Amino acid sequence: MNEINYKALGTRIRKQRELLGYTREELAEKLDVSVKFCSDIELGVKGMSLGTLVNLSRILCLNIDYILLGDNKLSNSELNTIESLISQCPEELRPNLITMIRAFVDAVKDK
């Protein structure tokens, strides 16, 4: 059985929060917890209830396995993150976003 590394768990949460552009205060508000508790989770000092975990999964577009254990396949969580970021882009600008992503992928392939 896999052990939960709370510090690594907190790092995954913080990175995703930052990637989605949420401040710690915004995430705490969405989770209906204190900013201090949110900080403690990100630092690996405290765990969380199942309800908070489910809400965190939904808000951060991460699957629970990834939050808890860091299973890092190109997962639904990454796809959900990309989808979430794209959905924040105005619909009329999405073709430009797709062009930018393609250019990025092509540039990386060339290296």
N, CA, C and O atoms as CSV, one atom per row, in Angstrom:
chain,resi,resn,atom,element,x,y,z
A,1,MET,N,N,0.834,-1.179,0.000
A,1,MET,CA,C,0.000,0.000,0.000
A,1,MET,C,C,0.884,1.249,0.000
A,1,MET,O,O,1.904,1.303,0.687
A,2,ASN,N,N,0.478,2.241,-0.776
A,2,ASN,CA,C,1.240,3.483,-0.867
A,2,ASN,C,C,1.022,4.347,0.365
A,2,ASN,O,O,-0.101,4.490,0.847
A,3,GLU,N,N,2.100,4.918,0.865
A,3,GLU,CA,C,2.025,5.862,1.977
A,3,GLU,C,C,1.751,7.254,1.416
A,3,GLU,O,O,2.235,7.600,0.339
A,4,ILE,N,N,0.985,8.041,2.140
A,4,ILE,CA,C,0.719,9.409,1.726
A,4,ILE,C,C,1.819,10.310,2.271
A,4,ILE,O,O,2.057,10.360,3.478
A,5,ASN,N,N,2.474,11.010,1.379
A,5,ASN,CA,C,3.491,11.992,1.740
A,5,ASN,C,C,2.786,13.350,1.742
A,5,ASN,O,O,2.540,13.927,0.683
A,6,TYR,N,N,2.465,13.853,2.926
A,6,TYR,CA,C,1.662,15.072,3.042
A,6,TYR,C,C,2.375,16.309,2.498
A,6,TYR,O,O,1.730,17.224,1.987
A,7,LYS,N,N,3.685,16.337,2.604
A,7,LYS,CA,C,4.433,17.473,2.065
A,7,LYS,C,C,4.341,17.488,0.542
A,7,LYS,O,O,4.111,18.539,-0.056
A,8,ALA,N,N,4.519,16.327,-0.088
A,8,ALA,CA,C,4.405,16.226,-1.544
A,8,ALA,C,C,2.970,16.508,-1.983
A,8,ALA,O,O,2.749,17.169,-2.998
A,9,LEU,N,N,2.005,16.013,-1.229
A,9,LEU,CA,C,0.592,16.277,-1.500
A,9,LEU,C,C,0.352,17.785,-1.505
A,9,LEU,O,O,-0.284,18.311,-2.418
A,10,GLY,N,N,0.852,18.468,-0.504
A,10,GLY,CA,C,0.687,19.916,-0.411
A,10,GLY,C,C,1.352,20.647,-1.560
A,10,GLY,O,O,0.823,21.643,-2.055
A,11,THR,N,N,2.496,20.165,-1.985
A,11,THR,CA,C,3.200,20.776,-3.115
A,11,THR,C,C,2.380,20.635,-4.392
A,11,THR,O,O,2.294,21.576,-5.181
A,12,ARG,N,N,1.775,19.465,-4.601
A,12,ARG,CA,C,0.926,19.261,-5.781
A,12,ARG,C,C,-0.260,20.224,-5.765
A,12,ARG,O,O,-0.623,20.792,-6.795
A,13,ILE,N,N,-0.850,20.400,-4.601
A,13,ILE,CA,C,-1.990,21.310,-4.471
A,13,ILE,C,C,-1.564,22.746,-4.758
A,13,ILE,O,O,-2.230,23.453,-5.515
A,14,ARG,N,N,-0.453,23.180,-4.154
A,14,ARG,CA,C,0.025,24.549,-4.360
A,14,ARG,C,C,0.333,24.812,-5.822
A,14,ARG,O,O,-0.059,25.848,-6.359
A,15,LYS,N,N,1.033,23.886,-6.477
A,15,LYS,CA,C,1.395,24.074,-7.883
A,15,LYS,C,C,0.153,24.208,-8.755
A,15,LYS,O,O,0.104,25.055,-9.647
A,16,GLN,N,N,-0.846,23.377,-8.497
A,16,GLN,CA,C,-2.068,23.439,-9.299
A,16,GLN,C,C,-2.831,24.733,-9.017
A,16,GLN,O,O,-3.364,25.356,-9.935
A,17,ARG,N,N,-2.882,25.132,-7.750
A,17,ARG,CA,C,-3.549,26.384,-7.388
A,17,ARG,C,C,-2.905,27.540,-8.140
A,17,ARG,O,O,-3.597,28.378,-8.719
A,18,GLU,N,N,-1.578,27.580,-8.128
A,18,GLU,CA,C,-0.860,28.649,-8.812
A,18,GLU,C,C,-1.054,28.577,-10.321
A,18,GLU,O,O,-1.204,29.606,-10.979
A,19,LEU,N,N,-1.053,27.364,-10.873
A,19,LEU,CA,C,-1.257,27.178,-12.304
A,19,LEU,C,C,-2.611,27.726,-12.738
A,19,LEU,O,O,-2.733,28.322,-13.808
A,20,LEU,N,N,-3.616,27.523,-11.911
A,20,LEU,CA,C,-4.960,28.003,-12.237
A,20,LEU,C,C,-5.152,29.477,-11.881
A,20,LEU,O,O,-6.197,30.060,-12.171
A,21,GLY,N,N,-4.143,30.073,-11.254
A,21,GLY,CA,C,-4.196,31.496,-10.963
A,21,GLY,C,C,-4.966,31.874,-9.714
A,21,GLY,O,O,-5.366,33.029,-9.562
A,22,TYR,N,N,-5.182,30.920,-8.811
A,22,TYR,CA,C,-5.871,31.221,-7.559
A,22,TYR,C,C,-4.861,31.644,-6.498
A,22,TYR,O,O,-3.772,31.078,-6.400
A,23,THR,N,N,-5.231,32.631,-5.717
A,23,THR,CA,C,-4.449,32.938,-4.532
A,23,THR,C,C,-4.846,31.925,-3.463
A,23,THR,O,O,-5.856,31.233,-3.591
A,24,ARG,N,N,-4.057,31.850,-2.435
A,24,ARG,CA,C,-4.396,30.955,-1.324
A,24,ARG,C,C,-5.722,31.402,-0.693
A,24,ARG,O,O,-6.530,30.572,-0.275
A,25,GLU,N,N,-5.930,32.699,-0.630
A,25,GLU,CA,C,-7.168,33.239,-0.062
A,25,GLU,C,C,-8.380,32.824,-0.897
A,25,GLU,O,O,-9.422,32.458,-0.353
A,26,GLU,N,N,-8.234,32.886,-2.216
A,26,GLU,CA,C,-9.342,32.490,-3.100
A,26,GLU,C,C,-9.661,31.008,-2.957
A,26,GLU,O,O,-10.826,30.615,-2.910
A,27,LEU,N,N,-8.607,30.186,-2.887
A,27,LEU,CA,C,-8.841,28.752,-2.722
A,27,LEU,C,C,-9.504,28.470,-1.381
A,27,LEU,O,O,-10.442,27.677,-1.308
A,28,ALA,N,N,-9.028,29.105,-0.332
A,28,ALA,CA,C,-9.625,28.905,0.993
A,28,ALA,C,C,-11.105,29.279,0.978
A,28,ALA,O,O,-11.935,28.582,1.562
A,29,GLU,N,N,-11.426,30.374,0.312
A,29,GLU,CA,C,-12.827,30.797,0.234
A,29,GLU,C,C,-13.668,29.772,-0.518
A,29,GLU,O,O,-14.772,29.438,-0.088
A,30,LYS,N,N,-13.150,29.271,-1.639
A,30,LYS,CA,C,-13.879,28.273,-2.423
A,30,LYS,C,C,-14.073,26.976,-1.627
A,30,LYS,O,O,-15.097,26.306,-1.756
A,31,LEU,N,N,-13.076,26.634,-0.803
A,31,LEU,CA,C,-13.153,25.412,0.007
A,31,LEU,C,C,-13.947,25.613,1.299
A,31,LEU,O,O,-14.308,24.649,1.974
A,32,ASP,N,N,-14.212,26.877,1.633
A,32,ASP,CA,C,-14.884,27.225,2.885
A,32,ASP,C,C,-14.049,26.773,4.087
A,32,ASP,O,O,-14.553,26.173,5.037
A,33,VAL,N,N,-12.736,27.091,4.003
A,33,VAL,CA,C,-11.813,26.834,5.111
A,33,VAL,C,C,-11.018,28.112,5.347
A,33,VAL,O,O,-11.073,29.040,4.540
A,34,SER,N,N,-10.287,28.158,6.442
A,34,SER,CA,C,-9.467,29.340,6.723
A,34,SER,C,C,-8.226,29.332,5.826
A,34,SER,O,O,-7.794,28.285,5.344
A,35,VAL,N,N,-7.675,30.510,5.620
A,35,VAL,CA,C,-6.435,30.640,4.853
A,35,VAL,C,C,-5.317,29.880,5.563
A,35,VAL,O,O,-4.482,29.258,4.906
A,36,LYS,N,N,-5.290,29.921,6.877
A,36,LYS,CA,C,-4.275,29.202,7.663
A,36,LYS,C,C,-4.371,27.697,7.414
A,36,LYS,O,O,-3.352,27.031,7.234
A,37,PHE,N,N,-5.602,27.158,7.404
A,37,PHE,CA,C,-5.785,25.725,7.158
A,37,PHE,C,C,-5.319,25.377,5.749
A,37,PHE,O,O,-4.659,24.358,5.544
A,38,CYS,N,N,-5.659,26.215,4.785
A,38,CYS,CA,C,-5.230,26.000,3.405
A,38,CYS,C,C,-3.698,25.995,3.337
A,38,CYS,O,O,-3.106,25.158,2.656
A,39,SER,N,N,-3.071,26.922,4.038
A,39,SER,CA,C,-1.616,26.988,4.098
A,39,SER,C,C,-1.042,25.722,4.729
A,39,SER,O,O,-0.062,25.165,4.235
A,40,ASP,N,N,-1.654,25.274,5.817
A,40,ASP,CA,C,-1.185,24.062,6.496
A,40,ASP,C,C,-1.270,22.838,5.592
A,40,ASP,O,O,-0.395,21.973,5.634
A,41,ILE,N,N,-2.313,22.760,4.778
A,41,ILE,CA,C,-2.440,21.648,3.832
A,41,ILE,C,C,-1.307,21.729,2.812
A,41,ILE,O,O,-0.643,20.731,2.534
A,42,GLU,N,N,-1.091,22.919,2.257
A,42,GLU,CA,C,-0.043,23.082,1.242
A,42,GLU,C,C,1.356,22.816,1.792
A,42,GLU,O,O,2.237,22.365,1.060
A,43,LEU,N,N,1.559,23.088,3.061
A,43,LEU,CA,C,2.867,22.839,3.672
A,43,LEU,C,C,3.014,21.401,4.168
A,43,LEU,O,O,4.095,21.004,4.603
A,44,GLY,N,N,1.942,20.627,4.105
A,44,GLY,CA,C,1.986,19.247,4.557
A,44,GLY,C,C,1.891,19.095,6.056
A,44,GLY,O,O,2.212,18.035,6.593
A,45,VAL,N,N,1.450,20.146,6.746
A,45,VAL,CA,C,1.349,20.131,8.202
A,45,VAL,C,C,0.073,19.426,8.654
A,45,VAL,O,O,0.058,18.766,9.693
A,46,LYS,N,N,-0.993,19.568,7.873
A,46,LYS,CA,C,-2.278,18.970,8.240
A,46,LYS,C,C,-2.865,18.206,7.068
A,46,LYS,O,O,-2.596,18.504,5.905
A,47,GLY,N,N,-3.674,17.213,7.407
A,47,GLY,CA,C,-4.464,16.506,6.418
A,47,GLY,C,C,-5.802,17.202,6.274
A,47,GLY,O,O,-5.997,18.299,6.797
A,48,MET,N,N,-6.722,16.567,5.567
A,48,MET,CA,C,-8.032,17.175,5.355
A,48,MET,C,C,-9.104,16.106,5.373
A,48,MET,O,O,-8.816,14.917,5.238
A,49,SER,N,N,-10.330,16.534,5.540
A,49,SER,CA,C,-11.457,15.606,5.531
A,49,SER,C,C,-11.714,15.120,4.100
A,49,SER,O,O,-11.231,15.705,3.130
A,50,LEU,N,N,-12.480,14.046,3.999
A,50,LEU,CA,C,-12.837,13.547,2.670
A,50,LEU,C,C,-13.647,14.582,1.901
A,50,LEU,O,O,-13.480,14.727,0.690
A,51,GLY,N,N,-14.513,15.294,2.590
A,51,GLY,CA,C,-15.304,16.327,1.934
A,51,GLY,C,C,-14.431,17.421,1.347
A,51,GLY,O,O,-14.662,17.872,0.225
A,52,THR,N,N,-13.424,17.850,2.106
A,52,THR,CA,C,-12.502,18.871,1.618
A,52,THR,C,C,-11.696,18.332,0.443
A,52,THR,O,O,-11.455,19.052,-0.526
A,53,LEU,N,N,-11.281,17.082,0.523
A,53,LEU,CA,C,-10.528,16.461,-0.569
A,53,LEU,C,C,-11.358,16.433,-1.853
A,53,LEU,O,O,-10.853,16.758,-2.928
A,54,VAL,N,N,-12.615,16.051,-1.743
A,54,VAL,CA,C,-13.498,16.002,-2.918
A,54,VAL,C,C,-13.679,17.400,-3.505
A,54,VAL,O,O,-13.614,17.580,-4.722
A,55,ASN,N,N,-13.905,18.389,-2.638
A,55,ASN,CA,C,-14.065,19.763,-3.118
A,55,ASN,C,C,-12.783,20.276,-3.763
A,55,ASN,O,O,-12.827,20.952,-4.791
A,56,LEU,N,N,-11.652,19.957,-3.162
A,56,LEU,CA,C,-10.362,20.362,-3.705
A,56,LEU,C,C,-10.147,19.744,-5.087
A,56,LEU,O,O,-9.675,20.413,-6.007
A,57,SER,N,N,-10.492,18.485,-5.224
A,57,SER,CA,C,-10.382,17.797,-6.504
A,57,SER,C,C,-11.210,18.500,-7.572
A,57,SER,O,O,-10.750,18.698,-8.696
A,58,ARG,N,N,-12.411,18.869,-7.218
A,58,ARG,CA,C,-13.313,19.539,-8.158
A,58,ARG,C,C,-12.806,20.939,-8.510
A,58,ARG,O,O,-12.765,21.305,-9.685
A,59,ILE,N,N,-12.421,21.716,-7.508
A,59,ILE,CA,C,-11.996,23.103,-7.713
A,59,ILE,C,C,-10.697,23.177,-8.513
A,59,ILE,O,O,-10.554,24.020,-9.398
A,60,LEU,N,N,-9.759,22.296,-8.200
A,60,LEU,CA,C,-8.447,22.339,-8.859
A,60,LEU,C,C,-8.365,21.455,-10.102
A,60,LEU,O,O,-7.320,21.390,-10.750
A,61,CYS,N,N,-9.468,20.773,-10.437
A,61,CYS,CA,C,-9.501,19.907,-11.624
A,61,CYS,C,C,-8.402,18.841,-11.558
A,61,CYS,O,O,-7.710,18.580,-12.542
A,62,LEU,N,N,-8.259,18.240,-10.387
A,62,LEU,CA,C,-7.284,17.166,-10.182
A,62,LEU,C,C,-8.015,15.917,-9.728
A,62,LEU,O,O,-8.989,15.996,-8.979
A,63,ASN,N,N,-7.542,14.760,-10.185
A,63,ASN,CA,C,-8.168,13.555,-9.653
A,63,ASN,C,C,-7.594,13.244,-8.272
A,63,ASN,O,O,-6.479,13.644,-7.939
A,64,ILE,N,N,-8.365,12.541,-7.501
A,64,ILE,CA,C,-8.004,12.281,-6.107
A,64,ILE,C,C,-6.743,11.430,-5.994
A,64,ILE,O,O,-5.934,11.649,-5.093
A,65,ASP,N,N,-6.563,10.469,-6.887
A,65,ASP,CA,C,-5.336,9.662,-6.866
A,65,ASP,C,C,-4.104,10.541,-7.024
A,65,ASP,O,O,-3.095,10.338,-6.348
A,66,TYR,N,N,-4.193,11.510,-7.914
A,66,TYR,CA,C,-3.049,12.396,-8.120
A,66,TYR,C,C,-2.799,13.250,-6.871
A,66,TYR,O,O,-1.655,13.406,-6.444
A,67,ILE,N,N,-3.866,13.800,-6.289
A,67,ILE,CA,C,-3.692,14.616,-5.087
A,67,ILE,C,C,-3.031,13.795,-3.988
A,67,ILE,O,O,-2.059,14.240,-3.377
A,68,LEU,N,N,-3.553,12.601,-3.738
A,68,LEU,CA,C,-3.066,11.791,-2.622
A,68,LEU,C,C,-1.709,11.146,-2.881
A,68,LEU,O,O,-0.837,11.158,-2.013
A,69,LEU,N,N,-1.533,10.586,-4.067
A,69,LEU,CA,C,-0.367,9.742,-4.308
A,69,LEU,C,C,0.578,10.238,-5.387
A,69,LEU,O,O,1.689,9.727,-5.530
A,70,GLY,N,N,0.140,11.230,-6.142
A,70,GLY,CA,C,1.012,11.775,-7.172
A,70,GLY,C,C,1.141,10.908,-8.399
A,70,GLY,O,O,2.100,11.061,-9.155
A,71,ASP,N,N,0.191,9.987,-8.627
A,71,ASP,CA,C,0.228,9.177,-9.840
A,71,ASP,C,C,0.255,10.127,-11.029
A,71,ASP,O,O,-0.674,10.912,-11.222
A,72,ASN,N,N,1.320,10.057,-11.829
A,72,ASN,CA,C,1.558,11.111,-12.804
A,72,ASN,C,C,1.580,10.618,-14.240
A,72,ASN,O,O,2.568,10.805,-14.951
A,73,LYS,N,N,0.505,9.994,-14.665
A,73,LYS,CA,C,0.332,9.685,-16.077
A,73,LYS,C,C,-0.216,10.958,-16.693
A,73,LYS,O,O,-0.606,11.875,-15.971
A,74,LEU,N,N,-0.253,11.030,-18.031
A,74,LEU,CA,C,-1.007,12.152,-18.596
A,74,LEU,C,C,-2.428,11.839,-18.215
A,74,LEU,O,O,-3.137,11.096,-18.894
A,75,SER,N,N,-2.811,12.408,-17.148
A,75,SER,CA,C,-4.019,11.983,-16.463
A,75,SER,C,C,-5.185,12.878,-16.784
A,75,SER,O,O,-5.062,13.918,-17.431
A,76,ASN,N,N,-6.315,12.430,-16.306
A,76,ASN,CA,C,-7.516,13.246,-16.415
A,76,ASN,C,C,-7.301,14.582,-15.735
A,76,ASN,O,O,-7.852,15.593,-16.169
A,77,SER,N,N,-6.501,14.600,-14.663
A,77,SER,CA,C,-6.282,15.862,-13.963
A,77,SER,C,C,-5.571,16.860,-14.858
A,77,SER,O,O,-5.932,18.036,-14.882
A,78,GLU,N,N,-4.558,16.405,-15.599
A,78,GLU,CA,C,-3.871,17.321,-16.504
A,78,GLU,C,C,-4.785,17.757,-17.639
A,78,GLU,O,O,-4.813,18.927,-18.021
A,79,LEU,N,N,-5.525,16.801,-18.165
A,79,LEU,CA,C,-6.470,17.150,-19.219
A,79,LEU,C,C,-7.545,18.093,-18.692
A,79,LEU,O,O,-7.963,19.018,-19.388
A,80,ASN,N,N,-7.988,17.856,-17.468
A,80,ASN,CA,C,-8.977,18.749,-16.858
A,80,ASN,C,C,-8.407,20.137,-16.636
A,80,ASN,O,O,-9.107,21.136,-16.801
A,81,THR,N,N,-7.134,20.200,-16.260
A,81,THR,CA,C,-6.488,21.502,-16.070
A,81,THR,C,C,-6.446,22.264,-17.386
A,81,THR,O,O,-6.793,23.444,-17.441
A,82,ILE,N,N,-6.023,21.589,-18.436
A,82,ILE,CA,C,-5.963,22.221,-19.745
A,82,ILE,C,C,-7.354,22.677,-20.170
A,82,ILE,O,O,-7.532,23.792,-20.659
A,83,GLU,N,N,-8.326,21.810,-19.978
A,83,GLU,CA,C,-9.711,22.160,-20.331
A,83,GLU,C,C,-10.188,23.360,-19.514
A,83,GLU,O,O,-10.847,24.251,-20.049
A,84,SER,N,N,-9.860,23.386,-18.230
A,84,SER,CA,C,-10.262,24.490,-17.373
A,84,SER,C,C,-9.638,25.801,-17.840
A,84,SER,O,O,-10.308,26.832,-17.885
A,85,LEU,N,N,-8.356,25.757,-18.184
A,85,LEU,CA,C,-7.681,26.964,-18.662
A,85,LEU,C,C,-8.265,27.431,-19.989
A,85,LEU,O,O,-8.473,28.627,-20.192
A,86,ILE,N,N,-8.529,26.496,-20.886
A,86,ILE,CA,C,-9.120,26.854,-22.174
A,86,ILE,C,C,-10.509,27.450,-21.976
A,86,ILE,O,O,-10.877,28.411,-22.651
A,87,SER,N,N,-11.280,26.883,-21.054
A,87,SER,CA,C,-12.640,27.379,-20.843
A,87,SER,C,C,-12.654,28.799,-20.295
A,87,SER,O,O,-13.656,29.502,-20.427
A,88,GLN,N,N,-11.545,29.232,-19.677
A,88,GLN,CA,C,-11.451,30.597,-19.177
A,88,GLN,C,C,-11.157,31.599,-20.295
A,88,GLN,O,O,-11.299,32.806,-20.104
A,89,CYS,N,N,-10.750,31.099,-21.452
A,89,CYS,CA,C,-10.449,31.942,-22.600
A,89,CYS,C,C,-11.764,32.251,-23.329
A,89,CYS,O,O,-12.578,31.351,-23.538
A,90,PRO,N,N,-11.977,33.514,-23.714
A,90,PRO,CA,C,-13.195,33.832,-24.473
A,90,PRO,C,C,-13.301,32.960,-25.724
A,90,PRO,O,O,-12.305,32.716,-26.406
A,91,GLU,N,N,-14.481,32.507,-26.010
A,91,GLU,CA,C,-14.699,31.549,-27.097
A,91,GLU,C,C,-14.132,32.033,-28.431
A,91,GLU,O,O,-13.570,31.248,-29.195
A,92,GLU,N,N,-14.281,33.320,-28.704
A,92,GLU,CA,C,-13.812,33.845,-29.992
A,92,GLU,C,C,-12.283,33.853,-30.107
A,92,GLU,O,O,-11.747,33.974,-31.209
A,93,LEU,N,N,-11.577,33.723,-28.969
A,93,LEU,CA,C,-10.111,33.712,-28.988
A,93,LEU,C,C,-9.522,32.304,-28.893
A,93,LEU,O,O,-8.304,32.141,-28.965
A,94,ARG,N,N,-10.355,31.305,-28.735
A,94,ARG,CA,C,-9.850,29.928,-28.587
A,94,ARG,C,C,-9.051,29.438,-29.797
A,94,ARG,O,O,-8.059,28.734,-29.607
A,95,PRO,N,N,-9.440,29.780,-31.040
A,95,PRO,CA,C,-8.585,29.359,-32.159
A,95,PRO,C,C,-7.159,29.898,-32.033
A,95,PRO,O,O,-6.204,29.210,-32.394
A,96,ASN,N,N,-7.010,31.122,-31.522
A,96,ASN,CA,C,-5.671,31.676,-31.308
A,96,ASN,C,C,-4.917,30.876,-30.258
A,96,ASN,O,O,-3.718,30.628,-30.392
A,97,LEU,N,N,-5.624,30.478,-29.222
A,97,LEU,CA,C,-5.012,29.677,-28.164
A,97,LEU,C,C,-4.526,28.341,-28.721
A,97,LEU,O,O,-3.425,27.897,-28.396
A,98,ILE,N,N,-5.324,27.711,-29.540
A,98,ILE,CA,C,-4.939,26.432,-30.145
A,98,ILE,C,C,-3.700,26.624,-31.019
A,98,ILE,O,O,-2.796,25.788,-31.010
A,99,THR,N,N,-3.659,27.715,-31.766
A,99,THR,CA,C,-2.486,28.018,-32.592
A,99,THR,C,C,-1.241,28.177,-31.723
A,99,THR,O,O,-0.167,27.688,-32.074
A,100,MET,N,N,-1.387,28.860,-30.589
A,100,MET,CA,C,-0.249,29.047,-29.682
A,100,MET,C,C,0.221,27.710,-29.113
A,100,MET,O,O,1.424,27.467,-29.024
A,101,ILE,N,N,-0.705,26.851,-28.731
A,101,ILE,CA,C,-0.337,25.538,-28.178
A,101,ILE,C,C,0.393,24.717,-29.238
A,101,ILE,O,O,1.410,24.087,-28.948
A,102,ARG,N,N,-0.127,24.725,-30.461
A,102,ARG,CA,C,0.536,23.987,-31.542
A,102,ARG,C,C,1.953,24.510,-31.770
A,102,ARG,O,O,2.881,23.719,-31.942
A,103,ALA,N,N,2.132,25.835,-31.774
A,103,ALA,CA,C,3.451,26.423,-31.963
A,103,ALA,C,C,4.403,26.004,-30.862
A,103,ALA,O,O,5.572,25.716,-31.114
A,104,PHE,N,N,3.892,25.972,-29.625
A,104,PHE,CA,C,4.712,25.548,-28.486
A,104,PHE,C,C,5.147,24.088,-28.644
A,104,PHE,O,O,6.321,23.757,-28.483
A,105,VAL,N,N,4.184,23.228,-28.961
A,105,VAL,CA,C,4.503,21.801,-29.127
A,105,VAL,C,C,5.494,21.595,-30.266
A,105,VAL,O,O,6.424,20.798,-30.143
A,106,ASP,N,N,5.302,22.306,-31.370
A,106,ASP,CA,C,6.240,22.191,-32.497
A,106,ASP,C,C,7.632,22.661,-32.108
A,106,ASP,O,O,8.621,22.046,-32.506
A,107,ALA,N,N,7.728,23.732,-31.344
A,107,ALA,CA,C,9.028,24.245,-30.907
A,107,ALA,C,C,9.727,23.251,-30.002
A,107,ALA,O,O,10.943,23.086,-30.097
A,108,VAL,N,N,8.992,22.587,-29.131
A,108,VAL,CA,C,9.571,21.605,-28.230
A,108,VAL,C,C,10.033,20.371,-29.007
A,108,VAL,O,O,11.073,19.795,-28.685
A,109,LYS,N,N,9.288,19.967,-30.004
A,109,LYS,CA,C,9.663,18.808,-30.832
A,109,LYS,C,C,10.998,19.029,-31.532
A,109,LYS,O,O,11.778,18.093,-31.704
A,110,ASP,N,N,11.256,20.272,-31.936
A,110,ASP,CA,C,12.474,20.591,-32.680
A,110,ASP,C,C,13.718,20.553,-31.824
A,110,ASP,O,O,14.828,20.544,-32.357
A,111,LYS,N,N,13.567,20.530,-30.509
A,111,LYS,CA,C,14.743,20.558,-29.629
A,111,LYS,C,C,15.225,19.187,-29.317
A,111,LYS,O,O,16.206,19.028,-28.590
